[in-house]
Amino acid sequence: MLNYALEHRKAVNNVTQHRDLVLRKYELADREREIVKQLRDILKDATLYFSCATPNLATMIPAMDHIDQELTSYSHNKKYSALICVAVRLAKKTLNRYYKLTDSSEVYRIAMVLHPRHKLSYFKVAYWEDQWIQTAQSLVRHEFQHSY
């Protein structure tokens, strides 16, 4: 949507300039347009990933980790406006709240351990504590023994 608005800037401007349509209040100032560009650039990768790929449980944790790293770098990048940096920090806070919720669901860890690409290696590469890795492995063993 942001990309569409930026690509069709002339058409959007033409529509919002007509007084009889009473849309003038929706016209973006140059400063607002710059913020829209910055926001589009920040959200581009995540939007493409979740639009094109088929996200599943095993890809959610790595995706959240990647988004967290990107948000961290964007929040400290001086090329973005202060408004964008504040918004990114709020987005990071929200992402972390959801990330913590995955801890209460064993399914995410089991899915990651069983995924052929990840297994336990993802946890090690992501610097999870040894105790967390052992817990993930134990969850899979327990679930297997309980179900089969």
C-alpha positions as a Markdown table, in Angstrom:
| # | Residue | x | y | z |
|---|---|---|---|---|
| 1 | Met | 0.0 | 0.0 | 0.0 |
| 2 | Leu | 2.8 | 2.4 | 0.9 |
| 3 | Asn | 4.7 | 1.5 | -2.3 |
| 4 | Tyr | 1.5 | 2.0 | -4.4 |
| 5 | Ala | 0.9 | 5.4 | -2.9 |
| 6 | Leu | 4.5 | 6.5 | -3.6 |
| 7 | Glu | 4.4 | 5.0 | -7.2 |
| 8 | His | 1.2 | 6.8 | -8.0 |
| 9 | Arg | 2.0 | 10.1 | -6.3 |
| 10 | Lys | 0.8 | 12.2 | -9.2 |
| 11 | Ala | -2.5 | 10.5 | -9.4 |
| 12 | Val | -3.0 | 10.7 | -5.6 |
| 13 | Asn | -2.1 | 14.4 | -5.7 |
| 14 | Asn | -4.5 | 15.1 | -8.5 |
| 15 | Val | -7.4 | 13.4 | -6.6 |
| 16 | Thr | -6.7 | 15.1 | -3.3 |
| 17 | Gln | -6.3 | 18.6 | -4.9 |
| 18 | His | -10.0 | 18.7 | -6.0 |
| 19 | Arg | -11.8 | 20.8 | -3.5 |
| 20 | Asp | -15.2 | 19.4 | -4.4 |
| 21 | Leu | -14.1 | 15.9 | -3.3 |
| 22 | Val | -13.1 | 17.2 | 0.1 |
| 23 | Leu | -10.0 | 15.1 | 0.2 |
| 24 | Arg | -7.5 | 17.8 | 0.7 |
| 25 | Lys | -7.0 | 16.8 | 4.3 |
| 26 | Tyr | -5.6 | 13.5 | 3.1 |
| 27 | Glu | -2.9 | 15.1 | 1.0 |
| 28 | Leu | 0.6 | 14.3 | 2.2 |
| 29 | Ala | 3.1 | 17.0 | 2.9 |
| 30 | Asp | 6.7 | 16.5 | 1.6 |
| 31 | Arg | 7.8 | 15.6 | 5.2 |
| 32 | Glu | 5.0 | 13.1 | 5.5 |
| 33 | Arg | 5.9 | 11.6 | 2.1 |
| 34 | Glu | 9.5 | 11.2 | 3.3 |
| 35 | Ile | 8.3 | 9.3 | 6.4 |
| 36 | Val | 6.2 | 7.1 | 4.2 |
| 37 | Lys | 9.3 | 6.3 | 2.0 |
| 38 | Gln | 11.3 | 5.4 | 5.1 |
| 39 | Leu | 8.6 | 3.3 | 6.5 |
| 40 | Arg | 8.2 | 1.4 | 3.2 |
| 41 | Asp | 11.9 | 0.7 | 3.1 |
| 42 | Ile | 11.9 | -0.7 | 6.7 |
| 43 | Leu | 8.8 | -2.9 | 6.1 |
| 44 | Lys | 9.8 | -4.1 | 2.6 |
| 45 | Asp | 11.6 | -7.3 | 3.5 |
| 46 | Ala | 9.1 | -8.4 | 6.0 |
| 47 | Thr | 6.2 | -7.6 | 3.7 |
| 48 | Leu | 7.8 | -9.6 | 0.8 |
| 49 | Tyr | 8.7 | -12.5 | 3.1 |
| 50 | Phe | 5.2 | -12.9 | 4.5 |
| 51 | Ser | 3.5 | -12.2 | 1.2 |
| 52 | Cys | 5.5 | -14.6 | -1.0 |
| 53 | Ala | 6.7 | -17.4 | 1.3 |
| 54 | Thr | 4.5 | -19.8 | 3.0 |
| 55 | Pro | 5.3 | -19.1 | 6.7 |
| 56 | Asn | 5.0 | -22.0 | 9.0 |
| 57 | Leu | 5.8 | -22.7 | 12.7 |
| 58 | Ala | 9.4 | -23.7 | 12.0 |
| 59 | Thr | 10.1 | -20.5 | 10.1 |
| 60 | Met | 8.4 | -18.1 | 12.5 |
| 61 | Ile | 11.1 | -18.0 | 15.2 |
| 62 | Pro | 14.0 | -17.4 | 12.7 |
| 63 | Ala | 11.8 | -14.7 | 10.9 |
| 64 | Met | 11.1 | -13.0 | 14.2 |
| 65 | Asp | 14.8 | -13.1 | 15.1 |
| 66 | His | 15.7 | -11.6 | 11.8 |
| 67 | Ile | 13.0 | -8.9 | 12.1 |
| 68 | Asp | 14.2 | -8.1 | 15.6 |
| 69 | Gln | 17.8 | -7.6 | 14.4 |
| 70 | Glu | 16.6 | -5.4 | 11.6 |
| 71 | Leu | 14.4 | -3.3 | 13.9 |
| 72 | Thr | 17.3 | -2.9 | 16.2 |
| 73 | Ser | 19.5 | -1.5 | 13.5 |
| 74 | Tyr | 16.8 | 0.7 | 12.1 |
| 75 | Ser | 16.0 | 2.2 | 15.6 |
| 76 | His | 19.6 | 3.5 | 15.9 |
| 77 | Asn | 20.1 | 4.6 | 12.2 |
| 78 | Lys | 20.4 | 8.4 | 12.0 |
| 79 | Lys | 19.2 | 8.5 | 8.4 |
| 80 | Tyr | 15.7 | 7.8 | 9.6 |
| 81 | Ser | 13.5 | 10.5 | 11.1 |
| 82 | Ala | 13.0 | 10.5 | 14.9 |
| 83 | Leu | 9.4 | 9.6 | 14.4 |
| 84 | Ile | 10.4 | 6.4 | 12.4 |
| 85 | Cys | 12.9 | 5.5 | 15.1 |
| 86 | Val | 10.3 | 5.8 | 17.8 |
| 87 | Ala | 7.8 | 3.8 | 15.8 |
| 88 | Val | 10.4 | 1.1 | 15.1 |
| 89 | Arg | 11.2 | 0.9 | 18.9 |
| 90 | Leu | 7.5 | 0.4 | 19.6 |
| 91 | Ala | 7.3 | -2.3 | 16.9 |
| 92 | Lys | 10.3 | -4.0 | 18.4 |
| 93 | Lys | 8.6 | -3.9 | 21.8 |
| 94 | Thr | 5.5 | -5.5 | 20.4 |
| 95 | Leu | 7.5 | -8.1 | 18.5 |
| 96 | Asn | 9.3 | -9.0 | 21.8 |
| 97 | Arg | 5.9 | -9.4 | 23.5 |
| 98 | Tyr | 4.8 | -11.9 | 20.9 |
| 99 | Tyr | 8.2 | -13.6 | 20.9 |
| 100 | Lys | 7.8 | -14.2 | 24.7 |
| 101 | Leu | 4.5 | -15.8 | 24.0 |
| 102 | Thr | 6.2 | -18.5 | 21.9 |
| 103 | Asp | 8.0 | -19.6 | 25.1 |
| 104 | Ser | 4.7 | -20.7 | 26.5 |
| 105 | Ser | 3.9 | -22.9 | 23.5 |
| 106 | Glu | 6.0 | -26.0 | 23.1 |
| 107 | Val | 4.8 | -26.4 | 19.5 |
| 108 | Tyr | 7.3 | -23.8 | 18.2 |
| 109 | Arg | 10.3 | -25.4 | 19.7 |
| 110 | Ile | 9.2 | -28.9 | 18.6 |
| 111 | Ala | 8.5 | -27.7 | 15.1 |
| 112 | Met | 12.0 | -26.2 | 14.9 |
| 113 | Val | 13.7 | -29.3 | 16.2 |
| 114 | Leu | 11.8 | -31.5 | 13.7 |
| 115 | His | 12.4 | -29.2 | 10.8 |
| 116 | Pro | 15.1 | -30.7 | 8.5 |
| 117 | Arg | 16.8 | -27.4 | 8.0 |
| 118 | His | 17.0 | -26.3 | 11.6 |
| 119 | Lys | 17.0 | -29.2 | 14.1 |
| 120 | Leu | 19.0 | -28.1 | 17.1 |
| 121 | Ser | 21.6 | -26.2 | 15.1 |
| 122 | Tyr | 19.4 | -23.1 | 14.8 |
| 123 | Phe | 19.3 | -22.8 | 18.6 |
| 124 | Lys | 23.1 | -23.0 | 18.8 |
| 125 | Val | 23.6 | -20.5 | 16.0 |
| 126 | Ala | 21.1 | -18.1 | 17.6 |
| 127 | Tyr | 23.1 | -18.5 | 20.9 |
| 128 | Trp | 20.3 | -20.0 | 22.9 |
| 129 | Glu | 21.3 | -21.1 | 26.4 |
| 130 | Asp | 22.3 | -24.7 | 26.7 |
| 131 | Gln | 19.4 | -25.3 | 29.1 |
| 132 | Trp | 16.9 | -24.0 | 26.6 |
| 133 | Ile | 18.4 | -26.2 | 23.9 |
| 134 | Gln | 18.2 | -29.3 | 26.2 |
| 135 | Thr | 14.6 | -28.3 | 27.1 |
| 136 | Ala | 13.7 | -28.2 | 23.4 |
| 137 | Gln | 15.3 | -31.6 | 22.8 |
| 138 | Ser | 13.5 | -33.0 | 25.8 |
| 139 | Leu | 10.1 | -31.7 | 24.6 |
| 140 | Val | 10.5 | -33.6 | 21.3 |
| 141 | Arg | 11.5 | -36.8 | 23.0 |
| 142 | His | 8.7 | -36.6 | 25.5 |
| 143 | Glu | 6.1 | -35.8 | 22.9 |
| 144 | Phe | 7.4 | -38.7 | 20.7 |
| 145 | Gln | 7.4 | -41.2 | 23.6 |
| 146 | His | 3.9 | -40.0 | 24.8 |
| 147 | Ser | 2.4 | -40.1 | 21.3 |
| 148 | Tyr | 4.0 | -43.2 | 19.8 |
